[in-house]
Amino acid sequence: MTEVRPILDMNAYDSSVPGRNDPARPDLLSRRLRNVGAASVLFYRDPIEMVSASGCWMTAADGTNYLDFYNNVPSVGHCHPQVVSAMADQAARLNINSRYLHQTVETYLDRLKETFPDHLENIVLTCSGSEANDLAIRIAQRTTGARGMIVTESAYHGNTAAVTEISPSAIKRGGLPDHVIAIPPPGKQAYGDNIAAGFADAVHSAIETLKERGCGVAALIVDSIFSSDGVFSNPKGFLRLAVAVVHRAGGVFIADEVQPGFGRTGDAFWGFARHDVVPDIVSMGKPMGNGFPMAGIAVRPELLAAFCEDVGYFNTFAASPVAAATGLAVLDVIRDENLQNNATVCGAYLREGLQHLAEIDGRISDIRGAGLFLGVDLSANGDAAQPSGQLVGDVINAMRRHRVLIGAAGKYGQTLKIRPPLCLKRSEVDFFIEALGKSLRACG
């Protein structure tokens, strides 16, 4: 039986290996393990000390330059000078909480709202995607009077207490609470050729089970490219039926755009827009500030108003002038450098390269995704029904030796998760494809 792999265990440094966790050692790794203890999560069998970055490249302490195909946080490029300048300039003038009026804050919120459907009139800023999803859950439960949540079986939505409960891939022991039901992600392995109908049927079954348990249905929440499940983006529009099912049952649809948002899929600014669906709440995070801790939700005003009648919401560090200036600079860069279109063009070129490798190496069993967010399944014998997290782990570490950083996803860690910065160049795609080809051969 193939082993299920929690998301934080994928390509993680294992300090339990003999000789790797000596508290007497003075080196940086030992200091990290002493300081952070069991909560320390590091990439790679041999962790890397990073010292600088620019564009799509990161530089380690030993001078090695790595092409970053993993980190979707600095989505417009590491240390983008326009974003850094906006952040520093505002920090040098004023940085205060959101209880004061400030022109830049409202300018940013107006610009951000232009990217959403008209019904999402309110924006509430937070500091992390976890906070955003926590708030979205609370609003959904207040709106419906129900507790039940529907997620996908390897979803990751964050790490507050409430959000961890709806993040199956983060749970190492035990199962989900009764008010949370996880369904298979929208792929052919689970639903055959009619993904839309199959996924909607699974949502319907989950709703019935939640009713039987006395929980009712508060929300269906999905990362609209199903990143942690292994990246499932197509066919366009497949989400419509499932969203209609949850709305008919009185539930709310929450689109988690922390990973697919801000133009990454190329053909839409938001992942949910690829499916022509109408979210009640949209959560945002990571790419929003290109590394500055920014996140938030876009929400129907009537839902937010009802929630605030009970408890209200305030965040000391969110919606500050520095956050707004940083977020505004990110939007400017996406527009001025035409990065959404670059995600389409470079993404198509990247997919061509991957398809060519698949013709050569049968262990590439599937290629999925949109724009510059792709998932590549690997299996030892080329059978998609027999995924290989071990092969993915070996390839990831081999690619590190070829100076490319990449991550894993999927229930079994069988998917190479590809998320380079949106400023990616064709020459960097070529570098990546060559490194992947060499790494696959090395893991033969």
Residue pairs with C-beta under 8 A, 6 or more apart in sequence:
2 386
2 387
2 389
2 412
2 414
3 389
3 412
4 411
4 412
5 389
5 408
5 411
5 412
5 413
6 169
6 170
6 171
6 172
7 154
7 156
7 169
7 170
7 228
7 409
8 41
8 170
9 172
9 413
10 389
10 393
10 407
10 408
10 409
10 413
11 43
11 44
11 393
11 396
11 397
11 407
11 408
11 413
12 41
12 42
12 43
13 20
13 42
13 43
13 44
13 45
13 46
13 47
14 20
14 45
15 21
15 33
15 40
21 30
21 33
22 30
23 30
23 33
23 34
24 30
28 49
29 42
29 47
32 40
32 42
32 47
33 40
43 405
43 407
44 396
44 397
44 400
45 397
48 60
48 66
48 400
49 60
49 61
49 62
50 58
50 59
50 60
50 61
51 59
51 60
51 61
52 58
52 59
52 79
53 59
53 68
53 74
53 78
53 79
54 77
54 78
54 79
55 77
55 78
55 421
55 423
56 67
56 68
56 77
56 78
56 420
56 421
56 423
56 424
56 425
56 428
57 65
57 66
57 67
57 68
57 78
58 65
58 66
58 68
58 71
58 78
58 405
59 65
59 66
60 66
64 403
65 403
66 400
66 403
66 404
66 405
67 403
67 404
67 405
67 420
67 428
67 431
67 432
67 435
68 78
68 405
68 420
68 421
69 404
69 405
69 406
69 418
69 419
69 420
69 432
70 405
70 406
70 407
70 417
70 419
71 78
71 405
71 419
71 421
72 259
72 264
72 286
72 287
72 373
72 419
72 421
73 286
73 287
73 290
73 291
74 80
74 287
74 290
74 291
74 421
75 262
75 264
75 286
75 287
75 290
75 330
75 421
75 422
76 83
76 287
76 290
76 330
76 333
76 334
76 337
76 339
76 421
76 422
76 423
77 290
77 421
77 422
77 423
78 291
78 421
79 291
80 290
80 329
80 333
80 423
82 329
82 332
82 333
83 289
83 290
83 291
83 292
83 326
83 329
83 330
83 333
85 329
86 325
86 326
86 328
86 329
87 292
87 322
87 325
87 326
87 329
89 325
90 104
90 321
90 322
90 324
90 325
90 326
91 322
93 321
94 102
94 321
95 320
95 321
95 322
96 102
96 320
96 321
97 316
97 317
97 319
97 320
98 105
98 125
98 314
98 315
98 318
98 319
98 320
99 314
102 321
102 324
104 321
104 324
104 325
104 328
105 319
105 320
105 321
105 324
107 324
107 328
108 324
108 325
108 327
108 328
108 331
109 123
109 324
111 328
111 331
112 123
112 298
112 327
112 331
113 120
113 121
113 123
113 298
115 269
115 270
116 270
116 282
116 298
117 278
119 278
119 300
120 279
120 282
120 298
120 299
120 300
121 300
121 301
122 298
122 299
122 300
122 301
122 304
123 296
123 297
123 298
123 299
124 135
124 296
124 297
124 299
124 304
124 313
125 294
125 295
125 296
125 315
125 318
125 319
125 323
126 132
126 135
126 295
126 296
126 297
126 315
126 318
127 293
127 294
127 295
127 315
127 317
127 318
128 158
128 285
128 293
128 295
129 157
129 158
129 256
129 258
129 283
129 284
129 285
129 286
129 295
130 157
130 158
130 159
130 160
130 163
130 285
130 295
131 158
131 160
131 295
131 315
131 318
132 158
132 258
132 283
132 284
132 285
132 295
132 296
132 297
133 157
133 158
133 160
133 163
133 166
133 221
133 254
133 256
133 258
133 283
134 158
134 160
134 162
134 163
135 297
135 313
136 219
136 221
136 254
136 281
136 283
136 297
136 299
137 149
137 162
137 163
137 166
137 218
137 219
137 221
137 254
138 162
138 307
138 311
139 252
139 281
139 297
139 299
139 303
139 304
139 307
140 149
140 218
140 219
140 221
140 251
140 252
140 254
140 280
140 281
140 303
141 147
141 218
141 219
142 303
142 306
142 307
142 310
143 218
143 252
143 280
143 303
143 306
143 307
144 216
144 217
144 218
144 219
144 250
144 251
144 252
145 216
146 210
146 215
146 216
146 217
146 218
146 250
146 251
147 179
147 215
147 216
147 218
148 179
148 180
148 181
148 207
148 210
148 211
148 213
148 215
148 216
148 217
148 218
148 251
149 165
149 166
149 179
149 180
149 181
149 218
149 219
149 220
149 221
150 180
150 181
150 182
150 183
150 203
150 206
150 207
150 210
150 217
150 219
150 220
150 221
150 246
150 251
151 157
151 166
151 167
151 168
151 180
151 181
151 182
151 183
151 221
151 222
152 168
152 182
152 183
152 184
152 185
152 186
152 222
152 226
152 229
153 168
153 182
153 183
153 184
153 185
153 229
153 411
154 168
154 169
154 185
154 228
154 229
154 230
154 409
154 410
154 411
155 166
155 167
155 168
155 169
155 182
155 221
155 222
155 223
155 226
155 228
155 229
156 167
156 169
156 170
156 223
156 227
156 228
157 163
157 166
157 167
157 221
157 223
157 256
158 164
158 167
159 167
159 170
164 170
164 171
165 176
165 177
165 179
165 180
166 176
166 180
166 221
168 176
168 182
169 228
169 411
176 182
178 213
178 215
179 210
179 213
179 215
181 206
181 209
181 210
183 199
183 202
183 203
183 205
183 206
184 190
184 191
184 202
185 226
185 229
185 230
185 232
186 195
186 198
186 199
186 226
186 232
186 238
186 239
187 195
187 229
187 230
187 232
187 368
188 195
189 384
189 385
190 198
190 202
191 197
191 198
191 199
191 202
192 198
195 235
195 238
196 235
196 237
196 238
196 239
196 240
196 241
196 242
197 241
199 238
199 239
199 241
199 242
200 241
200 242
200 244
200 245
202 242
203 220
203 242
203 245
203 246
204 245
206 217
207 217
207 245
207 246
207 249
207 251
210 216
210 217
211 217
216 250
217 246
217 249
217 250
217 251
218 251
218 252
219 246
219 251
219 252
219 253
219 254
219 281
220 242
220 243
220 246
220 251
220 252
220 253
220 254
221 253
221 254
221 256
222 239
222 254
222 255
222 256
223 229
223 256
223 257
223 258
223 259
223 260
223 271
224 239
224 255
224 256
224 257
224 260
224 270
224 271
224 272
224 274
224 275
225 231
225 232
225 233
225 259
225 260
225 264
225 265
225 271
225 369
225 370
225 373
226 232
226 233
227 259
227 260
227 373
227 409
227 417
228 409
228 410
229 409
229 410
229 411
230 368
230 375
230 377
230 409
230 410
230 411
230 414
230 415
231 368
231 369
231 373
231 374
231 375
231 409
231 415
231 417
232 368
232 375
233 265
233 271
233 274
233 368
233 369
233 370
233 373
234 368
234 370
236 267
236 274
236 275
236 276
237 274
237 275
237 276
238 275
239 272
239 275
239 277
240 275
240 276
240 277
243 253
243 275
243 277
243 278
243 279
246 252
246 253
247 253
252 280
252 281
252 303
253 277
253 278
253 279
253 280
253 281
254 279
254 280
254 281
254 282
254 283
255 270
255 271
255 272
255 277
255 279
255 281
255 282
255 283
256 283
257 270
257 271
257 272
257 282
257 283
257 284
258 283
258 284
258 285
258 286
258 295
259 286
259 373
259 419
260 270
260 271
260 373
261 269
261 270
261 271
261 282
261 284
261 287
261 288
262 269
262 284
262 287
262 288
262 330
262 334
263 269
263 334
263 339
263 340
263 343
263 371
263 422
264 271
264 287
264 343
264 371
264 372
264 373
264 419
264 422
265 271
265 274
265 343
265 370
265 371
265 372
265 373
266 340
266 341
266 343
266 344
266 345
266 347
266 370
266 371
266 372
267 274
267 344
267 370
267 371
268 274
269 340
270 282
272 279
272 282
274 370
280 299
280 300
280 303
281 297
281 298
281 299
281 300
281 303
282 297
282 298
282 299
283 295
283 296
283 297
284 295
284 296
284 297
284 298
285 294
285 295
285 296
286 295
287 330
288 294
288 295
288 296
288 327
288 330
289 323
289 326
289 327
289 330
290 326
290 329
290 330
290 333
292 322
292 323
292 326
292 327
293 317
294 318
294 323
294 326
294 327
295 318
296 318
307 313
317 323
333 339
334 340
334 422
337 423
339 422
339 423
340 422
342 372
342 422
342 423
342 424
343 371
343 372
343 422
344 371
346 372
346 424
346 425
346 426
346 429
347 369
347 370
347 371
347 372
347 373
347 374
349 426
349 429
350 372
350 374
350 418
350 424
350 429
350 432
350 433
351 367
351 369
351 374
353 429
353 430
353 432
353 433
354 364
354 367
354 374
354 376
354 433
354 436
355 367
356 433
357 364
357 433
357 436
357 437
357 440
358 364
358 367
360 437
361 437
361 440
362 381
362 382
363 378
363 379
363 380
363 381
363 382
363 388
363 391
363 440
364 376
364 377
364 378
364 382
364 440
365 377
365 378
365 379
365 382
365 383
365 384
365 387
366 375
366 376
366 377
366 384
367 374
367 375
367 376
367 377
368 374
368 375
368 376
368 377
369 375
369 418
372 418
372 419
372 420
372 422
372 424
373 418
373 419
374 418
375 409
375 410
375 415
375 416
375 417
375 418
376 415
376 416
376 418
377 384
377 387
377 410
377 414
377 415
377 416
378 387
378 388
378 391
378 392
378 395
378 414
378 415
378 416
379 386
379 387
379 388
379 391
379 414
380 386
380 388
380 390
380 391
387 410
387 411
387 412
387 414
387 415
388 412
388 414
389 408
389 410
389 412
389 413
389 414
391 414
391 443
392 408
392 413
392 414
392 415
392 416
393 408
393 413
394 443
395 416
395 436
395 439
395 440
395 443
396 406
396 407
396 408
396 416
398 438
398 439
398 442
398 443
399 405
399 406
399 435
399 436
399 439
401 439
402 434
402 435
402 438
402 439
403 435
404 431
404 432
404 435
404 436
406 416
406 417
406 418
407 416
407 417
407 419
408 414
408 415
408 416
408 417
409 415
409 417
416 436
420 428
420 432
